[in-house]
Structures are given as structure tokens and as C-alpha cells.
Amino acid sequence: MNGIEIRGLKKSYPSEDGRLSVLDGLDLDLEEGAVTVVLGKSGCGKTTLLRLIGGLEEADGGNIRFCGCTESERDAFSAGRHLEKGSPPAFKTAYVFQEPRLMPWLNVRDNIAFGLKRKERRKDDISAVIRAVGLSGFEKAYPSQLSGGMQQRVALGRALAYKPSFIMMDEPFAALDYFTRESMQRELLRIRAETGASILFVTHSLDEALILADKIVLLSGGRAAAEYPVSLPHPRNPLEDSLAGLRHSILNALGEAVSSRISGAAPKADALNISSKRPVYGLLYARERIYTRERI
């Protein structure tokens, strides 16, 4: 398998009671060229997993194996260095955060090129990335002149410009409104189809997982509690009948309390007490679209 093999991964953090175990012997395979979505409640270790793979933190135990690399190349990547002066790393990861984290004094082109070495900043390559993320015509615009969705496209473009082996995405669309989020999901699938990018995507949203994933991994108790391959073609509607069985299986695995917290599941609209003063969190269903509402 080309991709990433994770075996027995462990990570804990100091707490008032000693150590808080976040990952406890995690085993997971991440296939090359696929979108793997990690789903789970807050605090289950999703972001920690991304940071360990990206080399931003060190594991307490276990192994992360980057397939297709020699042992010395893997050691070099883990140490954050090149094998030889001037040589590219054998396995590169890029990170897209929930916030765009753009440089406000740089325009779109310069933000996308940010982090690249001078010799890697080829004009044609950067222009190709700008086209890929749908920002042609906005090359000279600054972050303050862009919408939230456009800023997140710049962040994705910055990751693509690095030409990574894997792109780690930590709830990148969570702060966007429903319509922008839906648009960015479509854009991500288009870019993935055009570039063949390998993506590890973290989310709390079951609907988002069903829309994007080639494989859904349910993280619980510091381990991969279950894995669900999703072979349906894109585009997908998370409410379509062909996904109903998978949705039911995942919700059962999550448990009633956790599933409502992750997917935003709520009683049907006709069962909601609209006149109640208490906030009601859930989903309003309108034909084949889901409109996420924070408060009704």
C-alpha cells in the first residue's frame, strides 16, 4: 500500500490526575489518492492525530510509516530535515487549519507562495494553483478584500503549492456559513479529482463525512472504533437512500448522545416546539437540501 501506515500510536498529555490518554494504540491505514475522513466527538484525538502525522508533535509510542520511503527518508521526514542539502523531502505533508491563517500584508499570489523556497516559486506553478482553487482574477487581492470562502481557498492553494504527499485538513470549513461550506466541499472534490491529492480530513459533521469520504474512520477511546468505506460516486446527497444504511450504522456506533452532538440530528420539523423559548439545535429539511440552523 502506498500511503501512511499507523500502528500502536499513543499520545497523552499532562492533567491534574497525572496523564490524559488521547490516543491509545491507534492502528490506521491511509490510502494514497483517497479522502479519508476522521469523525468523532470533541477531545477524541482527531487534531492530535493530524499533528503527529504532520510532525508538529511527537508520539509517546507506536509507529507512523510513510510507505514508499526508505527508512532513512522516513527518519529525515520525522526530524523535519532533508537527506542532503538542497534535496526535497521524500514525504511532505501540508496542513489546512480551521482558520485560513493568511498573512494580511500579502496578496493572494504571495500568500499561496508563502513558505516556498525562492527557487520553488515558479510563476507558472503558482498561477496553476490559483486557477485550481478558482481564484483567477484575484491574484492581487488582499485577505481583507476576500470573503471567508475565498480566504479558505487561498489556504488550500497554499497547501497545494507545496506539492505535498498528503494534505491534512482540520475542520477547514467549520467556521463557514452553510452555503459557503457546501460550495467549498464541491470545490475540494473538484480539486482532488484534478490533482489526485491524498487528503486526511477531520470533521464533527456526519453529513460532511458522507459527502466527501472514500473512507470514514470513527475515532473513539483513542482508537479507530470502526471504518466505513464509501464507494458511491460524487456528487452525493447525504440524505439519499443509498447512504441511509451507512448513516444508520455510523449513528448506532456513535451512540445516541454522541450522534446528536456530531451530526446535529434533531426531531422532525413538525415535532419541534417552534414557540418554545429554549434554543433548539438541529437541521431543517427542505426537499433534498439540509439547512443547518443554530437556533430555531
N, C-alpha and C positions, 0 to 999 in steps of 0.2 A: 504494500500500500504506500502510495506517495501522499504525504500529509504529515500529521502530527500524531504520535502515539503517547498517551499519558498513562502511566502505571503507578499505582500506590501513592498518588500525590497527597501530601499532607501540609497543612498550614494552620498555625494557631497564633493568637495574639494575647498579650497580657491583659488580665482582667482583675477585678477586685478579689475574685475567688482563685486566682492563680493564672490559668491559661484558658482561653476560649478557643475551642477547636472549630475551625471554619470548614476546612477540607480534611477529610479523614479517610485516606486510602482511595482516592478517586481514580477510576480507570475509565479512559475515554479515547476513542479514535476519531480524528478529524480528517475527513477525506479531502484531497486536493480538488479544487474546482467546484466544491459544493458550498451551499449555505447551510451551516449548522447553527440552529437557534437554541440557546440555553434559556430555559424557562424555570422560574422558581420565585418564592416569596423573598421579601427583603431580608438581607442578612444570611442568605443560604450559601454565599460564596461565589456568586456569578462574577462580580467585578474582580474579586481576588484571583479567580481562575485566569481572567484576561491579563492581569498584571503579572502573574507568574509566567505565562507563556510569552508575554512581551518582554520579559527580562527586567521589569520595573521593581520586582521584589524577588526574594529568594525563598524557595520552599524549605520546609523543615525536613522533608523526606520524600522519597519517590523519585520518579524519572519523567522527564519530558524529552521525547526522542523526535528529532526532526528528520523524517525519512528522506533518503536520497542524499544525505550529507555524511561525510566521513566523521569519525569520532573527533578528530582534531578540529574539523569545521564546526561541529556542534559545540565543542568546548569554547571555540572562538566566539560563536554567537552568544553563548551564555555569559561570557565575560564582556560582551559588548565591544569587541575589537575585531579588526581584520586579521587574516592569517599573515599577510605580507603587506608592507607599506604600499598603499595605492590600490590594493586589490579589493574588489567588492565583497561584502559578506556573503556567505553561501546561502543563508536563510534569513530573510528580512521580514519583519512584521511592522505594520503601521497601525496606529491607534486613532479611532474616531470617538471623541467623548460626547457626552450628552449636550454640552455647550460647544459652540463652534470653536471658541478659543482662538480667534483671529487676532492679528496684530492691527490695531486701529489706524496706525500711521502708514500701513501698506495697502496698496490696491489689490484687486482680485488676482492679477497675474503674479505679483510679488508674494502674496500670501500663499499661493499654490506652490511657488518655487521655494518658499521659506523652508529651511532645513536641508536643502540640497547643496552639495558642494558646487563651487562655481563652475567647474568643468561639466557638471551634470545638468546645468541649467540651459539646456538646448531650447532655443526659441520654438522650434517646430514641435518638440515634445510637449512643452507647456501648452502650446496652442491646441494640440490634440486633446489634452486633458480638459481644457476649458470647453472645447466642443462636446466632449464626452459627458460632462456634467451639465450641459445645457446653459452655459453662461456666455456664449458668443455675443459680443457687443457690450459686455460689461467688464472687459478686461481692466479698464482704468477706474472703475468704481471702487469706493472705499466701503468698509463694513457698515458704517453709519448710513450709507445710501442704499443698503440692501435689506430685503425682508428676512425674516427668520429662516424661511426655507432656502432662500438663496445663500445665506451665510452658511447653512449646513451643507449646501452643495460645494461651496469653497473648501470646507473642511474635508469633505470626501475627496475632492480634487487634489488636495494637498497629500492625502494618503495615497492616492493612485499615482501621483507624480514620483513617489519614492519607489515605485515598481516592486511592491512587497510580495513575498510568498503568501502571506496571509494578512487579511485586514481584520483587526479586532474592533468591534463596534459596540460600545457600552450605552445602550438605550439612546441612540443618537436622535431619535425623533420624539422622545417623550415630552419635550417642552413645547412641541409644535401643536397648533390647533388641528382639529380633526381633518379638515380639508387639505391642509398643507402636508400633514402626516401621510395621508393617502397618496398624495402626489409624489412625495419622496419615496414611498415604498415602491411605486411604479418605476420611478427613476432608478432606484437601486437595482431592481430586477433587470432593467434595460442595460445598465452599465455592466452588470455581472455577465449578461448574455454576450455583450460586445467584447469584453476584456477577458472573460474566463476567470475572473478573480475568485480566490478562495476566501470565504467570509465566515467569521465566528461572531454571531450576533446575540447580544443579551437583551432580554425584554421581560417585562411583567405581563405583557398582553398576550393572551392566548390567540386572539384574532390575528394579531400581527405575526405570531409564530406560524399560524396556519397559512397565511398569505405568502410568506417569504421562504419557508424552510424546505430544504431537501431532507433534513433530519431534525427532529425536535428532541432535545435532551432535557429531562426533568431532573433538576438538581434538588436534593433534599437530604438532610442529615450529613452533609459533607461528601455525598457520593452521587453518582448517576443512578437515581432510583429507577428510571425507565428511559428507553429510547424508542422513538416512533419514526420510522421512515415515511416520507410524504412523496409519493410518486406522481401525483396529479400534475398536469401541465399548468403553466401560467397563461393568462391571469386567473386567479382564484377568487371566489367569493367565500368568506369564512362561514357563511350560513348555508351553503349549498348542501344538498342531500348527500353527496359523495363524501363530504367531510364530517357528517353528523356522527358516524360511528367512532371516528378518531377523536372528535371533540368530547364525546361521552366518555371514552376510555381515559383521556387525559384528566378530565374533571373528576372522575372517580379516583384516579391516582392522587390527585392533589388533595382531595377531601373537600367537603362542603365549605368549611370555613375559609380554607386557603384559596379555593377556586373562586369564590366571590371576591376575594381581595385582589386576585391576579387578573381575572378576565372582566371584572365589572359586572358579572351576571346579576340580574335583578328579576323581580316578579314581572310578569307581562304587564303591558301598559294599562290594560283595563283593570288590573288588580291593584294599581298604585293609588294611594290616597293623595290625589293632587292637592287637596285643600289643607293637608297637614302642614304645620309649621316646621316640623322636623325635616332636616335635609334627607333626601332620598338619592342615593347614588346608584347609577345603573345605565342601562342602554335603552334608547328609544328605537324601535324597529320600524322602518318605513320601506316597505317592499323589500328590495334586495340590498339596501344600504343600512349601515348601522351608524347612528348619530350619537356620539358619546356626549353625555351631559353630566356635568359635575353636580348640578343641583336642579331639581325639577320644581 
